[in-house]
Amino acid sequence: MINISRDIHSLSSFKRNTLEFLEQMKQTGKPVVLTVNGKAELVVQDAESYQKLLDALEKLEAIAGINKGLEDVEAGRTTTLSEFEQEMRQKYGISS
């Protein structure tokens, strides 16, 4: 969760104190929200935390795909391997 007093700063402040912000992000693992004219414009995050975020997203996408497949099986939206093979042969003009 973002700490408003610690994690939201102006872009100008970030430019003046970049090294301090980098150290803060490495220590907390939290991103910093940068504002321009008082509006949130950018989110800056250290590379390790960003990679963790990408890894978590990849896992969630895999779980969603598995759940979709299980729903398809339960709803009978499946084909046999031989039906699939025949469909691909016809679609791509592959002889048996």
PDB file as gemmi writes it, atoms N, CA and C in Angstrom:
CRYST1    1.000    1.000    1.000  90.00  90.00  90.00 P 1                      
ATOM      1  N   MET A   1       0.843  -1.176   0.000  1.00  0.00           N  
ATOM      2  CA  MET A   1       0.000   0.000   0.000  1.00  0.00           C  
ATOM      3  C   MET A   1       0.892   1.244   0.000  1.00  0.00           C  
ATOM      4  N   ILE A   2       0.461   2.229  -0.720  1.00  0.00           N  
ATOM      5  CA  ILE A   2       1.227   3.472  -0.829  1.00  0.00           C  
ATOM      6  C   ILE A   2       1.002   4.326   0.419  1.00  0.00           C  
ATOM      7  N   ASN A   3       2.103   4.842   0.959  1.00  0.00           N  
ATOM      8  CA  ASN A   3       2.069   5.754   2.084  1.00  0.00           C  
ATOM      9  C   ASN A   3       2.088   7.161   1.496  1.00  0.00           C  
ATOM     10  N   ILE A   4       0.997   7.917   1.653  1.00  0.00           N  
ATOM     11  CA  ILE A   4       0.852   9.220   0.994  1.00  0.00           C  
ATOM     12  C   ILE A   4       1.978  10.176   1.371  1.00  0.00           C  
ATOM     13  N   SER A   5       2.366  10.187   2.629  1.00  0.00           N  
ATOM     14  CA  SER A   5       3.403  11.142   3.044  1.00  0.00           C  
ATOM     15  C   SER A   5       4.797  10.716   2.584  1.00  0.00           C  
ATOM     16  N   ARG A   6       5.006   9.436   2.350  1.00  0.00           N  
ATOM     17  CA  ARG A   6       6.328   8.951   1.973  1.00  0.00           C  
ATOM     18  C   ARG A   6       6.459   8.668   0.476  1.00  0.00           C  
ATOM     19  N   ASP A   7       5.376   8.260  -0.174  1.00  0.00           N  
ATOM     20  CA  ASP A   7       5.480   7.708  -1.524  1.00  0.00           C  
ATOM     21  C   ASP A   7       4.938   8.591  -2.641  1.00  0.00           C  
ATOM     22  N   ILE A   8       4.468   9.778  -2.331  1.00  0.00           N  
ATOM     23  CA  ILE A   8       3.972  10.683  -3.373  1.00  0.00           C  
ATOM     24  C   ILE A   8       4.779  11.978  -3.296  1.00  0.00           C  
ATOM     25  N   HIS A   9       5.438  12.304  -4.410  1.00  0.00           N  
ATOM     26  CA  HIS A   9       6.308  13.481  -4.448  1.00  0.00           C  
ATOM     27  C   HIS A   9       6.234  14.130  -5.827  1.00  0.00           C  
ATOM     28  N   SER A  10       6.687  15.345  -5.880  1.00  0.00           N  
ATOM     29  CA  SER A  10       6.723  16.043  -7.164  1.00  0.00           C  
ATOM     30  C   SER A  10       7.894  15.518  -8.001  1.00  0.00           C  
ATOM     31  N   LEU A  11       7.740  15.636  -9.293  1.00  0.00           N  
ATOM     32  CA  LEU A  11       8.818  15.253 -10.201  1.00  0.00           C  
ATOM     33  C   LEU A  11      10.063  16.091  -9.923  1.00  0.00           C  
ATOM     34  N   SER A  12       9.872  17.354  -9.614  1.00  0.00           N  
ATOM     35  CA  SER A  12      11.010  18.236  -9.305  1.00  0.00           C  
ATOM     36  C   SER A  12      11.780  17.732  -8.103  1.00  0.00           C  
ATOM     37  N   SER A  13      11.075  17.318  -7.067  1.00  0.00           N  
ATOM     38  CA  SER A  13      11.716  16.780  -5.873  1.00  0.00           C  
ATOM     39  C   SER A  13      12.492  15.503  -6.210  1.00  0.00           C  
ATOM     40  N   PHE A  14      11.904  14.670  -7.056  1.00  0.00           N  
ATOM     41  CA  PHE A  14      12.579  13.434  -7.472  1.00  0.00           C  
ATOM     42  C   PHE A  14      13.870  13.752  -8.225  1.00  0.00           C  
ATOM     43  N   LYS A  15      13.820  14.741  -9.087  1.00  0.00           N  
ATOM     44  CA  LYS A  15      15.020  15.119  -9.843  1.00  0.00           C  
ATOM     45  C   LYS A  15      16.123  15.620  -8.918  1.00  0.00           C  
ATOM     46  N   ARG A  16      15.746  16.400  -7.906  1.00  0.00           N  
ATOM     47  CA  ARG A  16      16.737  16.958  -6.973  1.00  0.00           C  
ATOM     48  C   ARG A  16      17.310  15.898  -6.036  1.00  0.00           C  
ATOM     49  N   ASN A  17      16.521  14.875  -5.704  1.00  0.00           N  
ATOM     50  CA  ASN A  17      16.906  13.899  -4.680  1.00  0.00           C  
ATOM     51  C   ASN A  17      16.834  12.462  -5.185  1.00  0.00           C  
ATOM     52  N   THR A  18      17.229  12.249  -6.415  1.00  0.00           N  
ATOM     53  CA  THR A  18      17.083  10.940  -7.047  1.00  0.00           C  
ATOM     54  C   THR A  18      17.719   9.814  -6.235  1.00  0.00           C  
ATOM     55  N   LEU A  19      18.938  10.004  -5.770  1.00  0.00           N  
ATOM     56  CA  LEU A  19      19.619   8.943  -5.034  1.00  0.00           C  
ATOM     57  C   LEU A  19      18.876   8.572  -3.749  1.00  0.00           C  
ATOM     58  N   GLU A  20      18.319   9.570  -3.061  1.00  0.00           N  
ATOM     59  CA  GLU A  20      17.554   9.297  -1.837  1.00  0.00           C  
ATOM     60  C   GLU A  20      16.300   8.493  -2.164  1.00  0.00           C  
ATOM     61  N   PHE A  21      15.645   8.846  -3.243  1.00  0.00           N  
ATOM     62  CA  PHE A  21      14.431   8.116  -3.640  1.00  0.00           C  
ATOM     63  C   PHE A  21      14.768   6.683  -4.045  1.00  0.00           C  
ATOM     64  N   LEU A  22      15.879   6.502  -4.746  1.00  0.00           N  
ATOM     65  CA  LEU A  22      16.292   5.156  -5.132  1.00  0.00           C  
ATOM     66  C   LEU A  22      16.542   4.297  -3.898  1.00  0.00           C  
ATOM     67  N   GLU A  23      17.215   4.857  -2.923  1.00  0.00           N  
ATOM     68  CA  GLU A  23      17.475   4.124  -1.690  1.00  0.00           C  
ATOM     69  C   GLU A  23      16.170   3.782  -0.974  1.00  0.00           C  
ATOM     70  N   GLN A  24      15.245   4.731  -0.935  1.00  0.00           N  
ATOM     71  CA  GLN A  24      13.938   4.497  -0.304  1.00  0.00           C  
ATOM     72  C   GLN A  24      13.205   3.345  -0.993  1.00  0.00           C  
ATOM     73  N   MET A  25      13.199   3.351  -2.316  1.00  0.00           N  
ATOM     74  CA  MET A  25      12.495   2.298  -3.054  1.00  0.00           C  
ATOM     75  C   MET A  25      13.141   0.938  -2.827  1.00  0.00           C  
ATOM     76  N   LYS A  26      14.474   0.898  -2.756  1.00  0.00           N  
ATOM     77  CA  LYS A  26      15.164  -0.367  -2.505  1.00  0.00           C  
ATOM     78  C   LYS A  26      14.869  -0.891  -1.105  1.00  0.00           C  
ATOM     79  N   GLN A  27      14.817   0.015  -0.133  1.00  0.00           N  
ATOM     80  CA  GLN A  27      14.563  -0.386   1.252  1.00  0.00           C  
ATOM     81  C   GLN A  27      13.117  -0.837   1.465  1.00  0.00           C  
ATOM     82  N   THR A  28      12.166  -0.090   0.901  1.00  0.00           N  
ATOM     83  CA  THR A  28      10.743  -0.376   1.156  1.00  0.00           C  
ATOM     84  C   THR A  28      10.147  -1.344   0.148  1.00  0.00           C  
ATOM     85  N   GLY A  29      10.724  -1.399  -1.070  1.00  0.00           N  
ATOM     86  CA  GLY A  29      10.129  -2.204  -2.128  1.00  0.00           C  
ATOM     87  C   GLY A  29       8.853  -1.587  -2.676  1.00  0.00           C  
ATOM     88  N   LYS A  30       8.583  -0.362  -2.285  1.00  0.00           N  
ATOM     89  CA  LYS A  30       7.360   0.329  -2.717  1.00  0.00           C  
ATOM     90  C   LYS A  30       7.684   1.350  -3.807  1.00  0.00           C  
ATOM     91  N   PRO A  31       6.761   1.532  -4.738  1.00  0.00           N  
ATOM     92  CA  PRO A  31       6.974   2.535  -5.783  1.00  0.00           C  
ATOM     93  C   PRO A  31       6.788   3.945  -5.236  1.00  0.00           C  
ATOM     94  N   VAL A  32       7.230   4.911  -6.016  1.00  0.00           N  
ATOM     95  CA  VAL A  32       7.028   6.324  -5.695  1.00  0.00           C  
ATOM     96  C   VAL A  32       6.159   6.910  -6.802  1.00  0.00           C  
ATOM     97  N   VAL A  33       5.119   7.623  -6.393  1.00  0.00           N  
ATOM     98  CA  VAL A  33       4.237   8.295  -7.338  1.00  0.00           C  
ATOM     99  C   VAL A  33       4.763   9.720  -7.507  1.00  0.00           C  
ATOM    100  N   LEU A  34       4.975  10.112  -8.747  1.00  0.00           N  
ATOM    101  CA  LEU A  34       5.494  11.448  -9.029  1.00  0.00           C  
ATOM    102  C   LEU A  34       4.381  12.304  -9.626  1.00  0.00           C  
ATOM    103  N   THR A  35       4.320  13.534  -9.134  1.00  0.00           N  
ATOM    104  CA  THR A  35       3.276  14.443  -9.589  1.00  0.00           C  
ATOM    105  C   THR A  35       3.866  15.561 -10.440  1.00  0.00           C  
ATOM    106  N   VAL A  36       3.039  16.039 -11.338  1.00  0.00           N  
ATOM    107  CA  VAL A  36       3.357  17.220 -12.132  1.00  0.00           C  
ATOM    108  C   VAL A  36       2.157  18.148 -11.981  1.00  0.00           C  
ATOM    109  N   ASN A  37       2.415  19.357 -11.506  1.00  0.00           N  
ATOM    110  CA  ASN A  37       1.347  20.318 -11.230  1.00  0.00           C  
ATOM    111  C   ASN A  37       0.276  19.730 -10.309  1.00  0.00           C  
ATOM    112  N   GLY A  38       0.702  18.953  -9.334  1.00  0.00           N  
ATOM    113  CA  GLY A  38      -0.201  18.420  -8.332  1.00  0.00           C  
ATOM    114  C   GLY A  38      -0.979  17.184  -8.751  1.00  0.00           C  
ATOM    115  N   LYS A  39      -0.793  16.715  -9.968  1.00  0.00           N  
ATOM    116  CA  LYS A  39      -1.500  15.526 -10.446  1.00  0.00           C  
ATOM    117  C   LYS A  39      -0.534  14.366 -10.620  1.00  0.00           C  
ATOM    118  N   ALA A  40      -0.959  13.181 -10.224  1.00  0.00           N  
ATOM    119  CA  ALA A  40      -0.119  11.994 -10.395  1.00  0.00           C  
ATOM    120  C   ALA A  40       0.125  11.764 -11.882  1.00  0.00           C  
ATOM    121  N   GLU A  41       1.395  11.636 -12.259  1.00  0.00           N  
ATOM    122  CA  GLU A  41       1.761  11.461 -13.664  1.00  0.00           C  
ATOM    123  C   GLU A  41       2.599  10.216 -13.911  1.00  0.00           C  
ATOM    124  N   LEU A  42       3.449   9.852 -12.958  1.00  0.00           N  
ATOM    125  CA  LEU A  42       4.382   8.743 -13.149  1.00  0.00           C  
ATOM    126  C   LEU A  42       4.452   7.890 -11.891  1.00  0.00           C  
ATOM    127  N   VAL A  43       4.779   6.622 -12.105  1.00  0.00           N  
ATOM    128  CA  VAL A  43       5.085   5.737 -10.992  1.00  0.00           C  
ATOM    129  C   VAL A  43       6.468   5.166 -11.259  1.00  0.00           C  
ATOM    130  N   VAL A  44       7.362   5.313 -10.293  1.00  0.00           N  
ATOM    131  CA  VAL A  44       8.734   4.841 -10.422  1.00  0.00           C  
ATOM    132  C   VAL A  44       8.927   3.708  -9.421  1.00  0.00           C  
ATOM    133  N   GLN A  45       9.583   2.653  -9.880  1.00  0.00           N  
ATOM    134  CA  GLN A  45       9.748   1.475  -9.032  1.00  0.00           C  
ATOM    135  C   GLN A  45      11.123   0.870  -9.278  1.00  0.00           C  
ATOM    136  N   ASP A  46      11.711   0.280  -8.231  1.00  0.00           N  
ATOM    137  CA  ASP A  46      13.008  -0.358  -8.423  1.00  0.00           C  
ATOM    138  C   ASP A  46      12.821  -1.638  -9.237  1.00  0.00           C  
ATOM    139  N   ALA A  47      13.878  -2.061  -9.904  1.00  0.00           N  
ATOM    140  CA  ALA A  47      13.800  -3.175 -10.849  1.00  0.00           C  
ATOM    141  C   ALA A  47      13.390  -4.485 -10.182  1.00  0.00           C  
ATOM    142  N   GLU A  48      13.908  -4.769  -9.001  1.00  0.00           N  
ATOM    143  CA  GLU A  48      13.582  -6.028  -8.323  1.00  0.00           C  
ATOM    144  C   GLU A  48      12.093  -6.105  -7.979  1.00  0.00           C  
ATOM    145  N   SER A  49      11.543  -5.019  -7.470  1.00  0.00           N  
ATOM    146  CA  SER A  49      10.110  -4.995  -7.148  1.00  0.00           C  
ATOM    147  C   SER A  49       9.258  -5.095  -8.407  1.00  0.00           C  
ATOM    148  N   TYR A  50       9.720  -4.442  -9.470  1.00  0.00           N  
ATOM    149  CA  TYR A  50       8.984  -4.514 -10.732  1.00  0.00           C  
ATOM    150  C   TYR A  50       8.979  -5.948 -11.265  1.00  0.00           C  
ATOM    151  N   GLN A  51      10.105  -6.638 -11.168  1.00  0.00           N  
ATOM    152  CA  GLN A  51      10.170  -8.025 -11.624  1.00  0.00           C  
ATOM    153  C   GLN A  51       9.230  -8.898 -10.803  1.00  0.00           C  
ATOM    154  N   LYS A  52       9.170  -8.675  -9.492  1.00  0.00           N  
ATOM    155  CA  LYS A  52       8.235  -9.427  -8.642  1.00  0.00           C  
ATOM    156  C   LYS A  52       6.803  -9.190  -9.086  1.00  0.00           C  
ATOM    157  N   LEU A  53       6.492  -7.951  -9.434  1.00  0.00           N  
ATOM    158  CA  LEU A  53       5.154  -7.617  -9.918  1.00  0.00           C  
ATOM    159  C   LEU A  53       4.855  -8.353 -11.221  1.00  0.00           C  
ATOM    160  N   LEU A  54       5.812  -8.366 -12.146  1.00  0.00           N  
ATOM    161  CA  LEU A  54       5.627  -9.078 -13.412  1.00  0.00           C  
ATOM    162  C   LEU A  54       5.449 -10.575 -13.183  1.00  0.00           C  
ATOM    163  N   ASP A  55       6.237 -11.147 -12.266  1.00  0.00           N  
ATOM    164  CA  ASP A  55       6.127 -12.575 -11.954  1.00  0.00           C  
ATOM    165  C   ASP A  55       4.752 -12.905 -11.377  1.00  0.00           C  
ATOM    166  N   ALA A  56       4.269 -12.047 -10.466  1.00  0.00           N  
ATOM    167  CA  ALA A  56       2.951 -12.263  -9.861  1.00  0.00           C  
ATOM    168  C   ALA A  56       1.856 -12.172 -10.923  1.00  0.00           C  
ATOM    169  N   LEU A  57       1.981 -11.223 -11.835  1.00  0.00           N  
ATOM    170  CA  LEU A  57       1.003 -11.074 -12.910  1.00  0.00           C  
ATOM    171  C   LEU A  57       1.003 -12.307 -13.806  1.00  0.00           C  
ATOM    172  N   GLU A  58       2.188 -12.816 -14.119  1.00  0.00           N  
ATOM    173  CA  GLU A  58       2.288 -14.011 -14.960  1.00  0.00           C  
ATOM    174  C   GLU A  58       1.610 -15.201 -14.299  1.00  0.00           C  
ATOM    175  N   LYS A  59       1.802 -15.359 -12.992  1.00  0.00           N  
ATOM    176  CA  LYS A  59       1.149 -16.444 -12.263  1.00  0.00           C  
ATOM    177  C   LYS A  59      -0.369 -16.286 -12.292  1.00  0.00           C  
ATOM    178  N   LEU A  60      -0.846 -15.067 -12.071  1.00  0.00           N  
ATOM    179  CA  LEU A  60      -2.292 -14.822 -12.090  1.00  0.00           C  
ATOM    180  C   LEU A  60      -2.893 -15.107 -13.465  1.00  0.00           C  
ATOM    181  N   GLU A  61      -2.165 -14.737 -14.519  1.00  0.00           N  
ATOM    182  CA  GLU A  61      -2.648 -15.015 -15.871  1.00  0.00           C  
ATOM    183  C   GLU A  61      -2.690 -16.514 -16.134  1.00  0.00           C  
ATOM    184  N   ALA A  62      -1.698 -17.248 -15.634  1.00  0.00           N  
ATOM    185  CA  ALA A  62      -1.681 -18.704 -15.799  1.00  0.00           C  
ATOM    186  C   ALA A  62      -2.857 -19.329 -15.056  1.00  0.00           C  
ATOM    187  N   ILE A  63      -3.101 -18.879 -13.844  1.00  0.00           N  
ATOM    188  CA  ILE A  63      -4.227 -19.406 -13.061  1.00  0.00           C  
ATOM    189  C   ILE A  63      -5.548 -19.105 -13.757  1.00  0.00           C  
ATOM    190  N   ALA A  64      -5.680 -17.897 -14.301  1.00  0.00           N  
ATOM    191  CA  ALA A  64      -6.911 -17.543 -15.017  1.00  0.00           C  
ATOM    192  C   ALA A  64      -7.087 -18.441 -16.240  1.00  0.00           C  
ATOM    193  N   GLY A  65      -6.005 -18.737 -16.951  1.00  0.00           N  
ATOM    194  CA  GLY A  65      -6.087 -19.620 -18.111  1.00  0.00           C  
ATOM    195  C   GLY A  65      -6.478 -21.032 -17.723  1.00  0.00           C  
ATOM    196  N   ILE A  66      -5.920 -21.522 -16.632  1.00  0.00           N  
ATOM    197  CA  ILE A  66      -6.277 -22.857 -16.145  1.00  0.00           C  
ATOM    198  C   ILE A  66      -7.747 -22.896 -15.758  1.00  0.00           C  
ATOM    199  N   ASN A  67      -8.195 -21.873 -15.037  1.00  0.00           N  
ATOM    200  CA  ASN A  67      -9.615 -21.816 -14.643  1.00  0.00           C  
ATOM    201  C   ASN A  67     -10.531 -21.769 -15.855  1.00  0.00           C  
ATOM    202  N   LYS A  68     -10.137 -21.036 -16.887  1.00  0.00           N  
ATOM    203  CA  LYS A  68     -10.935 -20.965 -18.119  1.00  0.00           C  
ATOM    204  C   LYS A  68     -11.008 -22.348 -18.761  1.00  0.00           C  
ATOM    205  N   GLY A  69      -9.881 -23.041 -18.789  1.00  0.00           N  
ATOM    206  CA  GLY A  69      -9.856 -24.393 -19.356  1.00  0.00           C  
ATOM    207  C   GLY A  69     -10.749 -25.343 -18.578  1.00  0.00           C  
ATOM    208  N   LEU A  70     -10.704 -25.261 -17.260  1.00  0.00           N  
ATOM    209  CA  LEU A  70     -11.556 -26.119 -16.435  1.00  0.00           C  
ATOM    210  C   LEU A  70     -13.035 -25.812 -16.649  1.00  0.00           C  
ATOM    211  N   GLU A  71     -13.359 -24.527 -16.788  1.00  0.00           N  
ATOM    212  CA  GLU A  71     -14.744 -24.146 -17.088  1.00  0.00           C  
ATOM    213  C   GLU A  71     -15.180 -24.711 -18.435  1.00  0.00           C  
ATOM    214  N   ASP A  72     -14.294 -24.653 -19.428  1.00  0.00           N  
ATOM    215  CA  ASP A  72     -14.606 -25.201 -20.744  1.00  0.00           C  
ATOM    216  C   ASP A  72     -14.867 -26.703 -20.666  1.00  0.00           C  
ATOM    217  N   VAL A  73     -14.050 -27.405 -19.885  1.00  0.00           N  
ATOM    218  CA  VAL A  73     -14.242 -28.851 -19.726  1.00  0.00           C  
ATOM    219  C   VAL A  73     -15.600 -29.121 -19.093  1.00  0.00           C  
ATOM    220  N   GLU A  74     -15.920 -28.403 -18.019  1.00  0.00           N  
ATOM    221  CA  GLU A  74     -17.190 -28.602 -17.331  1.00  0.00           C  
ATOM    222  C   GLU A  74     -18.383 -28.276 -18.223  1.00  0.00           C  
ATOM    223  N   ALA A  75     -18.231 -27.286 -19.106  1.00  0.00           N  
ATOM    224  CA  ALA A  75     -19.327 -26.873 -19.984  1.00  0.00           C  
ATOM    225  C   ALA A  75     -19.364 -27.683 -21.277  1.00  0.00           C  
ATOM    226  N   GLY A  76     -18.416 -28.607 -21.436  1.00  0.00           N  
ATOM    227  CA  GLY A  76     -18.404 -29.436 -22.633  1.00  0.00           C  
ATOM    228  C   GLY A  76     -17.868 -28.740 -23.864  1.00  0.00           C  
ATOM    229  N   ARG A  77     -17.128 -27.659 -23.684  1.00  0.00           N  
ATOM    230  CA  ARG A  77     -16.554 -26.926 -24.822  1.00  0.00           C  
ATOM    231  C   ARG A  77     -15.161 -27.467 -25.120  1.00  0.00           C  
ATOM    232  N   THR A  78     -15.099 -28.733 -25.457  1.00  0.00           N  
ATOM    233  CA  THR A  78     -13.822 -29.376 -25.769  1.00  0.00           C  
ATOM    234  C   THR A  78     -13.965 -30.204 -27.040  1.00  0.00           C  
ATOM    235  N   THR A  79     -12.832 -30.571 -27.608  1.00  0.00           N  
ATOM    236  CA  THR A  79     -12.820 -31.488 -28.750  1.00  0.00           C  
ATOM    237  C   THR A  79     -11.796 -32.575 -28.464  1.00  0.00           C  
ATOM    238  N   THR A  80     -11.960 -33.673 -29.118  1.00  0.00           N  
ATOM    239  CA  THR A  80     -10.982 -34.741 -28.964  1.00  0.00           C  
ATOM    240  C   THR A  80      -9.736 -34.390 -29.765  1.00  0.00           C  
ATOM    241  N   LEU A  81      -8.651 -35.076 -29.473  1.00  0.00           N  
ATOM    242  CA  LEU A  81      -7.412 -34.848 -30.201  1.00  0.00           C  
ATOM    243  C   LEU A  81      -7.584 -35.170 -31.680  1.00  0.00           C  
ATOM    244  N   SER A  82      -8.296 -36.236 -31.984  1.00  0.00           N  
ATOM    245  CA  SER A  82      -8.469 -36.603 -33.394  1.00  0.00           C  
ATOM    246  C   SER A  82      -9.327 -35.563 -34.125  1.00  0.00           C  
ATOM    247  N   GLU A  83     -10.324 -34.984 -33.454  1.00  0.00           N  
ATOM    248  CA  GLU A  83     -11.128 -33.921 -34.086  1.00  0.00           C  
ATOM    249  C   GLU A  83     -10.267 -32.690 -34.338  1.00  0.00           C  
ATOM    250  N   PHE A  84      -9.454 -32.337 -33.372  1.00  0.00           N  
ATOM    251  CA  PHE A  84      -8.569 -31.188 -33.522  1.00  0.00           C  
ATOM    252  C   PHE A  84      -7.585 -31.416 -34.667  1.00  0.00           C  
ATOM    253  N   GLU A  85      -7.001 -32.614 -34.714  1.00  0.00           N  
ATOM    254  CA  GLU A  85      -6.037 -32.942 -35.758  1.00  0.00           C  
ATOM    255  C   GLU A  85      -6.683 -32.840 -37.139  1.00  0.00           C  
ATOM    256  N   GLN A  86      -7.883 -33.364 -37.259  1.00  0.00           N  
ATOM    257  CA  GLN A  86      -8.586 -33.303 -38.544  1.00  0.00           C  
ATOM    258  C   GLN A  86      -8.875 -31.854 -38.931  1.00  0.00           C  
ATOM    259  N   GLU A  87      -9.306 -31.053 -37.981  1.00  0.00           N  
ATOM    260  CA  GLU A  87      -9.597 -29.639 -38.244  1.00  0.00           C  
ATOM    261  C   GLU A  87      -8.341 -28.896 -38.705  1.00  0.00           C  
ATOM    262  N   MET A  88      -7.207 -29.138 -38.069  1.00  0.00           N  
ATOM    263  CA  MET A  88      -5.956 -28.463 -38.443  1.00  0.00           C  
ATOM    264  C   MET A  88      -5.478 -28.924 -39.819  1.00  0.00           C  
ATOM    265  N   ARG A  89      -5.635 -30.200 -40.119  1.00  0.00           N  
ATOM    266  CA  ARG A  89      -5.244 -30.704 -41.438  1.00  0.00           C  
ATOM    267  C   ARG A  89      -6.063 -30.028 -42.530  1.00  0.00           C  
ATOM    268  N   GLN A  90      -7.370 -29.882 -42.289  1.00  0.00           N  
ATOM    269  CA  GLN A  90      -8.228 -29.233 -43.276  1.00  0.00           C  
ATOM    270  C   GLN A  90      -7.885 -27.747 -43.384  1.00  0.00           C  
ATOM    271  N   LYS A  91      -7.703 -27.117 -42.257  1.00  0.00           N  
ATOM    272  CA  LYS A  91      -7.445 -25.676 -42.240  1.00  0.00           C  
ATOM    273  C   LYS A  91      -6.145 -25.318 -42.968  1.00  0.00           C  
ATOM    274  N   TYR A  92      -5.102 -26.127 -42.774  1.00  0.00           N  
ATOM    275  CA  TYR A  92      -3.796 -25.821 -43.338  1.00  0.00           C  
ATOM    276  C   TYR A  92      -3.424 -26.697 -44.525  1.00  0.00           C  
ATOM    277  N   GLY A  93      -4.366 -27.474 -45.024  1.00  0.00           N  
ATOM    278  CA  GLY A  93      -4.123 -28.271 -46.206  1.00  0.00           C  
ATOM    279  C   GLY A  93      -3.057 -29.333 -46.026  1.00  0.00           C  
ATOM    280  N   ILE A  94      -3.032 -29.978 -44.885  1.00  0.00           N  
ATOM    281  CA  ILE A  94      -2.035 -31.000 -44.589  1.00  0.00           C  
ATOM    282  C   ILE A  94      -2.659 -32.369 -44.868  1.00  0.00           C  
ATOM    283  N   SER A  95      -1.949 -33.153 -45.654  1.00  0.00           N  
ATOM    284  CA  SER A  95      -2.483 -34.491 -45.938  1.00  0.00           C  
ATOM    285  C   SER A  95      -2.071 -35.448 -44.839  1.00  0.00           C  
ATOM    286  N   SER A  96      -2.871 -36.508 -44.678  1.00  0.00           N  
ATOM    287  CA  SER A  96      -2.554 -37.476 -43.621  1.00  0.00           C  
ATOM    288  C   SER A  96      -1.637 -38.503 -44.070  1.00  0.00           C  
TER     289      SER A  96                                                      
END                                                                             
